[in-house]
Amino acid sequence: MKSADILEALNWRYAVKTFDTNKKVSAEDLATILESARLAPSSIGIEPWKFLVVNNPELRAQLRAAGYDQTKITDASHLVVITARTDANNLPEELVARTAKTQGKTAEDLSTLHQMAAGAMSSKSPEALDLWLKSQSYIPLGMMLETAALLGVDACPMEGFDPTKVGEVLGLEAKHLKVVTMLAIGYRGDDAYASLPKTRRAYDEVVEIIN
Ligand SMILES: Cc1cc2nc3c(=O)[nH]c(=O)nc-3n(C[C@H](O)[C@H](O)[C@H](O)COP(=O)(O)O)c2cc1C
């Protein structure tokens, strides 16, 4: 893919407000978007997240009520709820277990990695740990937004919801998860917003080259 194609897709991408209720994202495109989230990097590789694809229409209606009645929550082809793990204590063990399995190493070989992950958790106050774990999940959100755009699939990231209500609707506490963002995925309908010129700071305002 050429730079011009990537930039064209990124300029075409808008946080779409109105989705076409009749158009569905293909299983292949959806899987690619979710796979790009799974492949996202995270600090020390802890991957403290889970992506919930909510297809159930009743749950989608309840999430819309928890999401200030944003129509995209029910109208988009798919809804992904991006959550952060709340059982931080399990994350270092899991990191070591999957690294050992995929790289053919022993837990002993990976003791430094375990110490690093456990240290990163224990050195933080509960509030700082919560913020750190939650902030990791904005990376897969960004990856999904970009992947969707490259596939010509529309999306809208959302933070406009009541997290307590979303947690209740999806039973997140029992799953040791906390909602961070939601992502509506589909195809734009008659969306006036997506035809406005894109508003962005100038390149030189946000990029500084330090030689
Ligand atoms: C983390 C995050 C949360 C957002 N929450 C909402 C939301 O709840 N509802 C909405 O319509 N747009 C939401 N947006 C979209 C932004 O308003 C939008 O990305 C920004 O204004 C830039 O416009 P563009 O993405 O269309 O280029 C959110 C974006 C991000 C990154």
The ligand as a MOL file (V3000), in Angstrom:
LIG
                    3D

  0  0  0     0  0            999 V3000
M  V30 BEGIN CTAB
M  V30 COUNTS 31 33 0 0 0
M  V30 BEGIN ATOM
M  V30 1 C -11.6270 8.3800 22.8900 0
M  V30 2 C -12.6420 9.0360 22.0060 0
M  V30 3 C -13.9490 9.1850 22.4480 0
M  V30 4 C -14.9230 9.7500 21.6210 0
M  V30 5 N -16.2300 9.7770 22.0320 0
M  V30 6 C -17.2020 10.1160 21.1320 0
M  V30 7 C -18.5840 9.9490 21.4490 0
M  V30 8 O -18.9650 9.5020 22.5220 0
M  V30 9 N -19.5000 10.2800 20.4930 0
M  V30 10 C -19.1360 10.7630 19.2660 0
M  V30 11 O -20.0140 11.0090 18.4400 0
M  V30 12 N -17.8280 10.9300 18.9480 0
M  V30 13 C -16.8560 10.6190 19.8480 0
M  V30 14 N -15.5320 10.7310 19.5060 0
M  V30 15 C -15.1770 11.2610 18.1830 0
M  V30 16 C -14.4070 12.5830 18.2250 0
M  V30 17 O -15.2490 13.6290 18.5770 0
M  V30 18 C -13.7490 12.7830 16.8650 0
M  V30 19 O -12.8560 11.7110 16.6370 0
M  V30 20 C -12.9820 14.0980 16.7540 0
M  V30 21 O -13.8420 15.1790 16.9150 0
M  V30 22 C -12.2550 14.2100 15.4120 0
M  V30 23 O -13.1490 14.0370 14.3480 0
M  V30 24 P -12.9970 12.8730 13.2670 0
M  V30 25 O -12.6590 11.6020 14.0100 0
M  V30 26 O -14.3490 12.7810 12.6250 0
M  V30 27 O -11.9200 13.2590 12.3080 0
M  V30 28 C -14.5510 10.2150 20.3370 0
M  V30 29 C -13.2220 10.0870 19.9220 0
M  V30 30 C -12.2960 9.4850 20.7250 0
M  V30 31 C -10.8870 9.3020 20.2110 0
M  V30 END ATOM
M  V30 BEGIN BOND
M  V30 1 1 1 2
M  V30 2 1 2 3
M  V30 3 2 2 30
M  V30 4 2 3 4
M  V30 5 1 4 5
M  V30 6 1 4 28
M  V30 7 2 5 6
M  V30 8 1 6 7
M  V30 9 1 6 13
M  V30 10 2 7 8
M  V30 11 1 7 9
M  V30 12 1 9 10
M  V30 13 2 10 11
M  V30 14 1 10 12
M  V30 15 2 12 13
M  V30 16 1 13 14
M  V30 17 1 14 15
M  V30 18 1 14 28
M  V30 19 1 15 16
M  V30 20 1 16 17
M  V30 21 1 16 18
M  V30 22 1 18 19
M  V30 23 1 18 20
M  V30 24 1 20 21
M  V30 25 1 20 22
M  V30 26 1 22 23
M  V30 27 1 23 24
M  V30 28 2 24 25
M  V30 29 1 24 26
M  V30 30 1 24 27
M  V30 31 2 28 29
M  V30 32 1 29 30
M  V30 33 1 30 31
M  V30 END BOND
M  V30 END CTAB
M  END
